[in-house]
C-alpha cells in the first residue's frame, strides 16, 4: 500500500504569502503529477490551521519573527495560516481531486505542530495514525512545504509506520533556504529515509 502526504501547500507559504518560501509555487506541478499518477492508494494533504494568538507567532510574544523565543521555546514566525483565512487555504493550483483526507494541525494555541502525525510535544496525534496503522507493507511518500520544517518532521514520524519504506520526493518539496534545505535532506537521509524524485515514481 502506498500513501502520499502533501504537506502544507497553502497560500501563506507560496508567493505573496506572509511566510512564502522560494519555489513554493513551482513544485505544485510535480505534486499534481504525483497525485494524479494513479500510483497511490491513499492521499493526504495537511494544513497549518492556527488560532490568531498561536504560540508560533512572534506577535503573540512581542518578539521579532525568525528568532528563537525563550517564551515559546521555539523559532517564532510571522502570523500565518490563521484559521478560516485566505492564507490558510490550500493553493488553488493544487489539484485536490484525488485527496482522500485533509489534516489540520497546529490548532491548539499553546503548542505547535509541524508533523502530519503529532504535535511538537508528541502528545496529540492528528488522526492519520488510525488511517495508516492497519495497512500492511506500507510505503509513505512525502512532499510539500517546507522541506526543513514540516516535511522533515513528517518524514521522521512516518518511519514508525514502515520498515524503512519512507520516501521524500525532493523535487516536489520547497525549503525556507537552500542551506537549511540541504541540512534537512542530509538529516533525513542519515535517519534512513529515502530521497527520490518524481522521475523515479512516474
N, C-alpha and C positions, 0 to 999 in steps of 0.2 A: 504494500500500500504506500502510495506517495502523497505527501501533503506539501502544499506550497503556502508559506506565510509571507504576506506582503505587509511590510512594516511602515506605518505612518506616512503614507503618500498623501499628505494633507496640504492645504493651501498655505499655511503658515511656514511650511518647510520648503516651499517652492518659490519661484521668482515672484517678488512683490510681497512675500510674507514677512512677518515680524521676526522670524528665525530661519530665513531662507538659507539653504546650502547650495554650493556650486553644483551644477549638473542635476539638481533636483527634478527638473522637467525632462531633461534629456534621457533619463533612464526609463521613463514611462513606456516608451515603445517596446523596449526589451521586456519589461514586466508584462505588458499586454501580450506579447508573443508567447511568454511562458503560460499565462493563464488561459490563453485561447488554444494552446497546443494539443489539448486532449491527453497530456501526459500525466495529469494529476487527478487523484481520486477525491481530494478534498482541498479547497482553497479558502484560506482565512485572510482577512485584512484587519489591521489594527488601526485604532485612532487614539492619540492623546486626547483626553476629554476632561480638561481641568476646570475646577471652580475658579472664580476670579481672584480669590485670595490664596491660591495654591502655594505650597511650601517652596516650589522650584522657581517662583518668580522673584526677581531681585526687588521689585517694588513692594512685595509683601514685607520685606525686612529693611527697606530703606537703604539698599546697597546697590552697587554697580553690577550690571549684567556681566557674565562671563568670569566672575571671580568666585573663589571658594569662600562660602559663607560659614562662619562659625555658628551662627544661629540655626541655619538649616543643615549644617554638616554635609554640604554638597556644593557643587557648582550651581550658581543661580543664573537664570536666563531672562531675557525679555518676556513680557507677557505673551503667551502663545496658546493656540488651540483651546480657547475658552469655550466651555460647553454652549452649544447652540449657535456659535458664531460662524461667520464665513470662513475664518482662518482654520477652524476645526474640521471643516468639510473635507472629504476625500476629493482629490483633484479631479476636475470634470473630465480630463483627458484619460484618466484611469478607467479602463473597461471593467465594469462591475458585474457583467452578465453571468460569469461563472463563479462568483464568490459565494461560498456556502455559509459563511459566518463572519460577522463583524464584531470584533472585540474592542471595547472602550476601556481604557486604562488611565490611571492617574486621577481617578475621580474623588479620592479622599484628599482633603485639603492638607493633611499633615504628613503625607508620605508620597514620594514619587514612585513612578512605575515605568521603568524602561522596557522590561521584557514583556513579550506576549504571554508569558506563563504566570509570573509572580510579580508582586510589588517589590520595591528595592529592599525591603526588610525580610522578604522571603516568607511572609506570613499569610498573605491573602492571594489566592490564585484567581485567575480570570475566568475559569470555566473551560479553557482549552484543554486542560489535563483530562477532564472527563470524556472529551471527544476522542483524544488520541490514545489514551491508555489501553483500550480494548483491542487495538489493532495489532495484528501480527506482522512481522517482517516490515516494520515501518521505516520509511525514508522521509526525512524532513528537509525541504529546500527553502532557503530564506533569502529575501531580497528587500529593498526599500531604503528608508532614510531613518537615521543616519548610520552609516557603517560603523562608526566609532562610538556610538551611544546605544541606541535601541536595537539595532541589528546585532551588534556584538552580544548584548545582554540576552537577547532571544536565542542566539546560537548556543551560548554557553548553557542556558537552561534546557535547551532541546536535547542535549546529549543524554539526559537521564531516560529518555523515552526510546532510544535506539541503541543498537550495538555498533556505535561509531558511524552510523549512516546519516550524518548531518552534513548539509552542503550549504555554503554561502555562494550565491551567484554574483560574482564580483562586478560584472558589467551591468547588473540590474540593481546596483547599490550606489549611493552617493554619501560622501563623508563631509564632516564640517571643515576639514582642511586636508590637503594632500598628506602632510606629515602625520597627522593624527589618524588618518585612514590607514596608512601603511603600518603604523604601530598596532592598530586594532587587528588588521588582517594577519600580521605576524603572530599576535597573541592567539587569535582564533585557530591558526594552523598548528601552533605549538600545543594547543589543547586537544588535538586530534580531530579537528573539524576540517572537512574538505573544501578547498576553494576551486570553483569551476566557473565556466562562462555559459551564456545562453547557447553558444555553438555546441557545447558539449551535450546539451539536452535536446535541442530541436534542430 
